[in-house]
C-alpha cells in the first residue's frame, strides 16, 4: 500500500496496553492530534491529591519499581521540554527538580567551568517515580484524543492469520467494570512492562518473536528519606555520594518536596549481604559507612520514610519483532520493558521508552502499510536503542566478573583485564575529571544524545584520554576521587557479618 497523508489517517484508533511510563510516553508522542489513543490500565487511577498522597497511597501492582529511585536522563527531559513545555512546567510545579551539568561536575572542575550553550541539554529531571507518573498522567488525560481507562485487565489479543500465515492483531479482549469487552483498534501498542502477558500469548500462538535474555546479576534495595524541618541537602563535596565498590554500588537520588532516596545495589552472589540490607538499621549503618552518603542520612538532617524496598528478578531482555527481514506479526508493537528490558542501574528505561515512542510515531506517520510500519519501527529501534543495550550488557558482564573476583581468594586478573580496567579508571575517568570538554562529550553519550561510544572514537578525544592514561597515577593524583567507601571486610565487620561469607573457591 502506498504512503498516505496525515489527513488520510485521521481518526486512526490506537490501543495502548498499560499506562505506566512507557504507555504515557506513547500517548505523549502519538496523542494530541488526529489519532484516537486509548490507554488500558489494570490498576486503579491515582488517588486525589498531590505528590505525597500519591507516594503514600497509590497502589500499582503492575509496577514493582514504583518506589525505587528514579530520574529522567536528559534525552527524555529534552523531549518533554521541546514537545510538551506545559508538562515540564507542571513537573516543576509539583516539585520535580533539575540537576544540571554544572551540578554534576566534581568540585575541582567547577573553578574552570565556563557554561556553553549546549550544557542546558545535559540536565537530569529528578523526583520520586510516583510524582513523575502522577503529573505526566494528569497531563496526558488532558491531551485531545487521549483516554485512560483504569481498572481494565487485558486478557488476550484479538488476532487472525493473514493469507501468508502472519498473525494480524486487531484489538484486545479485556475485563472491564461492565464485564468482558472486545476492544478493536488499528494499532495495538503493548506497554505492559516486564510482566507483559500479551506478547507472551502471541509468542505461544506462533508469532516468531526472537528473544535474548540474561541476568543483570544484581538486586536493588531502596529507602526513602525526608529532610527534617530547617535542614537542607548536604552540599556536593569531594567524596561522591554515589560509587561502585565492586561488592556494592550505591547512590543518593534527590527527589521532590524535600525527599530523597538511597539505593544500594548488591550482587546476586552476595547472599549474606543482600539478606542483611533489608533490615532498616543495617541499611542505615551501611549508608553511614559511606563518607559521601553519611551527611544525607545523619539523624540530625533527615529521617527514613518507610521500610527498605527490595527489587529482584533483574534481567536484561531484547526482543525483535522482525526476524530475517520478515514481520513476526502485524498491527502490534511492543514498547518499554515489553520490548527491551534493561538493568535500572543505568537509569535508561524511561528514556528508552520515550525514544521508542518517537520511533513508533515516525513509523505510523510514514505509511499505512502494516509491514512497512513494522520495518521502520524495527530499524529505528536497532539504530536508536540497541547501542545502549549492547553497552549495558558489556558493563553488566564486567560487573558480574568483578563481583565474583571480590569473593574469590587470591584472585589475580589476567593482563588484558588489568589493562582494560586501568584504561577506564586511570584513563577515561581521569581525563573526564580533568577536562570539561571531555566531560561534556562523555555526558552526551551517557544522556543518550548520541551513540554512547561515539565521543571516544573521535581522534581528538581519544588522544586526550591516552595522554592522561600515559601520565600515570602520580602526575594525575589530584584528579582521583577519594575512596567512596570501605572495602568489603571492613563493611562486613561494621554490620556484623563474617567477611568470609559467600567466598568462592578459587578456580
N, C-alpha and C positions, 0 to 999 in steps of 0.2 A: 504494500500500500504506500502511496506517495505521501510526503510530508504535507501537513495541513497547517493552516494559520491558527493563531491563538483563538480567534473568534469561532473557528470550527470546533474547538474543544470546549466551548462554553458549556458549563453545567456538568462536566465530567465528574463522576462520583468516585471518590477515593475513601476507602475504609482503612483506618489505621488501628491495628490491634495493640492497645497499650497506650497509656497517657503518662508514662514516665518521661525522663529527659529525652530519650530518643523519639518517642511519639510526639512530644511537644515541639522538638526541633523540626520534625517533619511538618507539623502544622504551621510553624513559623515560616518555613521556606516554600510550602505549597499553598498556604491559605492566603486570604486577603484579596483574592482575585475572582476569577470566574469559576474556579473549581468548587465543588461541594465536598468538604473534608469532614468526616465523622470519626472521632476517636472513641473506641470502645475500651473502657477501663474496668477491670474486675473489682477493684477496691472502691470503697465509698469516697465521695467527694470530701475535700478537706473541711475541717470544722470552720465555723465563722470565727473571725478574729485575726490577729496579727501573727508575726513570726514565732513568738514564744508559745502561743496557743498551738500552732501547727507542730512545733517541736515536741511539746508535751503530750498532745492528744491524737495527732494524725496517725492512723493505722494503715500501713501499706504492706500487706502480706506478700505482695509480689515484688517488693524491692528490699532485699535483705541488706543492701548497703545504705539504706535511707539515713541512718545516723552514724555512718562512717564519715571520716574527714573528706571534704570536697573543695575543689577550686576549679574555676574555668580558666584554661590557658588562654593566651592572647588571641589565638585563632578564633575561638568561639566568642570571646568578648568583642573582637573586631567585627564579626558577623552581626552581632546584636547592635553594636554601635552604628554600623553602616546601613543595615536594613531595617532596624526597629529601634530608632533612638528613643522613642517614648518608653519602650520596655526598659532600656538602660536607666532612664530616669526613674522608673518605678522601682527598679532594683536598688538604686541608691536611696530612694525614699524609705525603703524597707530596712535599710541598714547595711546592705551589701557594700563592700569596700574594694578599692583598687590597691594593688601592690605594684608599684611602678618599677621600671628598670633601675632607676636610681636607688630605690628601696632595697633592691636585691644585691647591690654592689657590696663587696667586702669593705670594711671601714677604711683600709689603706688606699683603696681606689677612689674613694669619694673626693679626696682632695684634688685629684687630677681630672675629675669628671666635668666635661662640658656638654650640656644637653644638645642633642641633634634632633632634627625634625622627626625621624623615624622612630625615636625612642618611645613615643606615645603608643606605638603599635606593639610594644613589648610589655604590656600591662596585664597582670592577672586580676581576675574578679573573684573575690572570695566571700564566703559566708557558710552558714550551715546548709546542708543539702535541702532540708525541709523548707528553708526560706527561699532558696533558688527555685525550687519546684513550685512552691505556692505562688510566687509572684509571676513566674512565666505562665503558669496555668491560668491565672486570672486574666492575664493579658491576652492569651490565646483565645479564651472564651469570648472576648470582645471582637475578635477579627471577623470581618464579613465572610460568610460561607463556612465557618468552622463551628462544629458542635461537639461537645464532650458528653458522652453518656456514661455515667458511673454505675457501678454495681452490675455490670454486664459481663458475664462469663462466656467467652468464646469457646465453643465446644469442638467445632470441626470446620474444615474448609468445604465450600461448595465447589465442586470441580467436575470436569469431564475430559476425556481424551479427545484430541483433535484428529484429523484424518491421518496424521503421521504418528499417532500414539502418544504425543506430548500432552502432559496434564495441563489443562487450562483452568485457572482459578477464577471464579466469577462472584465470590462472596464468602460469607461465613454463616454458620449456624450458631446461635448464641442463646443462653438463658438470660432473660430479662425480667423485670418486675411483672410484665404481662404474660410471661411464660416463654416457651421455646419459640424462637423467631429466626426466619431466614432473612439475612441482610445482604442484598446483592450490591455489586459495585463494578465499575470499570477497572479499577485497580485496587488490589489488597496489599497493604504495607504491614509487615509483621515487625512490630516494635515490642514484642513480648518479653524481651530481656533474656538472661542466660537460661531461664527455665521455660522458654517459649515452647509450647507443645504443638503449635500449628505446623511449624516446619518439620517437627518430628513425625507428625501424621502424614505429611506429604512425602517424606522420605520412605516411610513404611508403605505408602500407596504406590511407590515405584518411581518417584522423581529422582533422577540420578544426581543428587546434590553431593558434590565432593566435600570432604571434611577432613581436617587435620587438627589434632589437639595434643597438648602436653601440659603437665603441671607447671605452675609458676614457682612451686617449691617453698611457698611461704604461707603464713597465716597472719591476719590483721587483728589488732586489739586497739580499740579507740575509747577514750574517755573525754567527756566534755567538761568544761570549766566555765565559771562565771567570775569576772573581776569583782572584787569587793568594792563597796562604796568608797569613793575617794582615791582609788588606786587606778593606775594607768598601766598599759602594756609596757613591759621592760624594753629599754632601747636595744637595738641590734648592736651587739658587741663583737669583739674579735673571735670569741668562741661561738661557733654556729649553734643555733637551736635545732638543727637537724644534722643527721650524719649516718654513716654506714660503718659499723664496727665489724662487719663480717658475720658475726653471730647474732647481730641485732641491727635493724635500721629503725630510725626514729625521726619524728618531725613534729613541729608545732604549726598549727593551722589557724591563723587569726580568722575570726568569723564576725558575724553581725551582732549589734546590740550588746557590746561588752562581753561577748562569749568568745571562746576559742576551744579547739580540741587538740588532743595529742594522740598520735597513732604510733604504736610500736609494732614493728613488722618482724616476726620471728620465723626462722627457717623451720620447715616441717620436721626436720630430723632433731631439733632441739626439744625433745619431748618434755623434759622436766621444766625447762624454762617456759614453754608455752602453757603448761598447766598452771604454773605459779603466777603468771602475769594476769590471770583472770581475777585474782584477789586484789581488791582495791588498795589495800595497804602495801602490797608488794609492788603494784603498778606505781604507786607514789614513790616508793623507795628507789625504784629504777629511774624514774624521772629526776629525782633529787641527785642521783649519782652522775647525771649528765650536766656538766658545767653550764652549757648554753640553755638548758631547759629548766634548771633549778630555780632561776628567778621567776619563771612563769608560774610554777606550782607552789611557790612559797606560801604557806598558810596565811601569812600576813598580806598577801597580794590577791589570792584567788581561792575559790573553793570548788570542789568537784560537783558536777551536776549528774546524778545518777551513777549507775554501775559501769563497769568495764564491758564493752560490747565487742564480742569476738566475731570474726568472719573467716570461714574456711572455704573449702572447695574452690580454690582459686586456680583456674585453668585458663590457658590461652587456647583460642579456637579460631580457625579460619574456615569459612565455607564459601564455595564457589557455586553460583547459580548458572554458570555457563561452563560446560565441560566439553573439551575437544571441539571448541567453537560452535557447540550446539546448545540451545537453551535447555536447561533441566526442566523447566516448566514456564508457563506464560501467565501474564496477568497478576503476578505475585512478585513482591520484592521484600527481602529481609533487610533490616537496618539495626544499628546498635549491636547489643550483645547477641541478638538472634543471628547476626551475620558474622561479626568479628568480636570476639571476647578477649580482653586484654587484662594484664596484671594492673590493678589500680594504683600500684606504686608510682607509675609514671604520669598519672593524672590525665590520661588522654582519652578516656572512654567517652566523656560527654562531647569533647571536641570532635572526635572521630564520627560520632553520630551526626553532629551538625554538618560536618563536611560531606558525609554520605547523603544527607538530605539535600544538600546543594547539588550533588551529582544526580540524584533522582529527579530533582526539578529540571535539570538540563535535559535528562533523557525524556521526560514526559513532554517538555516543551518542544522537543525536536521533531517528533513524529507520533502518529497514532498506531504504527505497526508494532504489535507486542514484542516480536522477536528483535526488531531493531532497537526498541526501547531497552530491552534487557541487555543487548550487546553494548549499548552506550553506557549503561549503568555499570556493567561488569568491567569494562575498560577503564572507566573513571575510578572505580574502587581500586583497581590494580595500580593505577598511577598515583592516586592521592592518599590512599590509606595503607597499602601494602608496605611501602618503605618503613613506616613507623612500626608496623607489626613485626617485620623482619628484624629490625634493630632491637626491639624489645625482647624477642626470642634469644638473640645473642647475649643480651645483658642478663636475662634470667638464667640462662645456662651457666654463664660465668659466675653468677651469684651462688648458684647451687653448688658448683665446684668449690667455691671459696668457703661456703658453709661446711662442706664435707672436710675440707682441708683443716679447718679450725678444730674439728673433732677428731682428727687423725694424728696421733702422737708422732713426733719427729717427722712430720710431713715436709718434704723438700720438693717444691715445684720445679718443673723442668725449665731449662734455659729459655725456651720460647715463651712459656707462660710468664716467667720473671720479666722478660723484655716487654711483653705486651702490657703487663701491669705497670711497669715503670714508665712506659710511653704515656699511659693515661694519667698516672698520678704525678709524675715528675716532668712530663712534657705538656700535655693538653691542659691539665688543671692549672698548673703553674703559669703557663702562658696566658690563659684566660684571666687569671687573678692578677696578672701584671700589666695587661694591655687592654684598655677599654674597648678598642676597636675589635679585638679578638673576642672579647666577652659579648659584644653586640652580635657578631657574626655567629657565634655558637648558640646564643639565645634565640636567634631566628629559627634555627633547626629545632631547638627544644620546644618552641611555641608553635611548631607546625606551619610556619610561614614559608618554608621551603624544605626541600629534601633534607632529612636530619643529618646527613653526612656531607652535604654539598659544600659547607663552609670549609671543611678540612681538605677538600680536594682542590681548592683554589691555591695555585702555587705560592702566592704571597703569604697566605695564612699558614700553609704547611711549613714554609721556610721559617717563619717566626717560631712556630711550635718546636721545630727541630733545633732551632737556635737556643731556646730556653732549655730544652732537654739536654743539649750538649754542655751547657754551662755547669751542670751538676748541682747537687744539693747545697753545697757550701755557698756558692755565689747566689743561689736562689732562696737562701734561708728565710729572708723576710717575707716571701710570698706564700709560704706554707701556713695553712690554717692551724691553730692549736688543736691538739688532740680533742675530739668531741666527746670522748667518754672513756671509761676504764676498759681494760682488757677483760676477756671472759672470766679468768679465775678470780679477778678482783670483784667483778659484779656478782658472780655466783656466791662469793663469800658474803657480800653485802646483803644479799637477800636470803641467806641461809641455805643455799643449795650446794651440793657436792660438785666441785668443778669437774670431777671425773664422770659425772652423769652423762650418758649418751655418747661417751667417747667411742670411736670406731676402731676396729682392729686395723693396724697398718697393713696396707696392701702387700 
